Amino acid sequence: MADIDLFEAIYSARSIRRLKPDPVPEELITRILDAAIRAPSGGNAQSWAFVVVRDPDLRHQLGAIYRKASDIAEAIYAARGCPPHLTERQYARLMASGKYLWDHMGEAPVLLLPCSRRPVLPAREALPPDIAARWQDEVAYAERIRGASIYPAVQNIILAAIAAMQLVGTGLINTFNSIATQL
């Protein structure tokens, strides 16, 4: 595996929405996950888990869930309209490539799902009185920022995948959040 320069990986990072069916070597997945766990996290909590899905049936089931969640995203994008930094043609191309991914996600040879764990907070009684008095605010704050710690790990996944001879397509996908309560 020939690595590329960090800046080349950063400058060439983009979402890949048309995926090759080629198998992804276990060594490459291991190397990418190793890069992920090297990322910084708030309080060094490393409150993440990574699920590697190779089973074709599971990938297709996840693809169907992703497709359903994407209906919500598609409606939001359509209602929002073309962003000012894109031409109508660029926006149409973006939407078409997104739709292709929405329809074909389950066909990817492997899915790597970064998962964020809920923050573990001490019991209210264990805290000093002034902090215990606003414990619910601290719970809300911890919940609001919990995703912030996983994004550096996801960025490492993207850069590692690109650096590994661009063998793997990547993309940051938050669509499942829209349908998580229905699972």
N, C-alpha and C positions, 0 to 999 in steps of 0.2 A: 504494500500500500504506500504509494508516494504521497506525502503530505504537500499541501500548498501553503503559501505564506498566509499569515493571519489576515493581513489587510486585503489580500486577494479574496479570501473567504468572505470577509465582511462586505466588500464591494460587489461580490457576485451573488450574495444571498438574495434570493427571491423565492416566492412561493411557486412550487411546482404543482400543477393541477392535473397534468396528464402523466400518469405513472406507468413505468415499465413493469411487465409481469415477472421479470427476472428474479430468481431467489436472492435473498440478502444473506450473505454468509454470517454465521453465528459469531465469528471473530469480529466482524464489523459492528454488530449490535453490541457486543460486549465492550468494544472500544468506545462507541458512542455513549453508552450508559456510564462508562468510567469517566468520560468527560463531563457528563451531566452532574455526577455526584461531587465533582470538584468545584462546583459553583458556590459562591457565597450565599448565605441565607441569614435572615434576621435572627440575631441571637444564636447563630450557628445551630438553629433548631433542626435544619434539614428535614422539615416536615413534609416530605414528599415520598411518593412511591412511583415506580415505573412499571407498567404492565406491558409486556410484549405479547402480541396476539399473532400467532402464526396459523392457527387452525382455520381452514377455509370457511367452515360453517359459522364460526364465531365472527370472523371478519365480515361475512355477508350479513349476519344479524346486526352487527354494529353499523355496517353501511346503511341498512334499512332505517335504523334509528337516526343516523346522521342525516339521511335523506328527509325524514319527517321533520327533524329540527330545522333543516335548511329551508323548509317552506316558510317558517317564521322569519328567518334571516332575509330571504328573498323578498318578502313583503315589506320588511323594514327598509331594505335597500331601494326598492321601487318607490316607496313613499318619500324617502329622503331625496331621491333624484341624484342627478350627476353632480359630484363635487366640483367646486370651481377650478381645481388644479388639473382636471381631466377634460378632454374634448368629449363630445357625445360618442364619437367612434371609439375612443379609448375606454370609455365607460361601458359601452356595449360589449366590447371585447372582454373586459374584466368580468362582466356579468355572465357572458357565455362560458368563459373558462371556469368560473365558480360553479355554474350549473353543471358543467361536465364533471367536475370533482364531486359535487353533491350526488350525482347519479352513479358514479363509479368508485366511490371510496372503498366499498367492500371488496373490490377487485385487487387492491394493493397486496403485494406478496407478504407484507408484514405491517402491522399497526403498532406503533409505540405510543402508549397513552400515559403522559405525565399526570399524576394525580396529587392533589394537594390535600393534606390531612388537616382536620380541624385543629386550631391551636389548643394547647393544653394550658389552662390557667389554674392557678392555685385556688383553693376554696376561699370563699369570701372571709371566713373566720380566721384564716391564716394571715390575712393582710392587716397592715396598720389601719386604725379606724378611719383616717381621712381618705384612704384609698378604698377601703371596704364600703364607705358611704356612696361611692360612685362606681361600684363594681359592675353594674349593668352597662355603664358607659364604656368601661374597659373591655367587657365582653363584646360589645358592638364594635369598638375600635379594632380589636383583634380579628374579628370576623371580616371587617371591611378591608383590612390590609393583608389578609392571609395569602392572597394570590401573589403579592409582591415578591415573596421569597422564591416562588417557583419559576418566575420569569428568567432569572439568570441561568437556571438549570436548563430551561427550554432553549435559551439562546446558545448555550454550550452544545446542546444536541444539534441545533441547526448548523452551527459552525463546524462541528466535528463531522457531520454528514457531508458537508460541502468539501471540507479539507481532505476527506478520504476519497480522493479522485472523483468527486461528484458522482458517486455511485448511488446515492440515495436522494430521493426527492423529499423536500420538507415543506412544512407550512404550519403556521400557528392558527389553530382552529379552536374557537370558543363556542361554537354552535351548540354543543351538547348542553351548555348551561340553560338554554331555552326550554329544554325538554326533560331535564333531570328529574323534576318532580313527577313525571309521568312514568318513570321506569320502575 
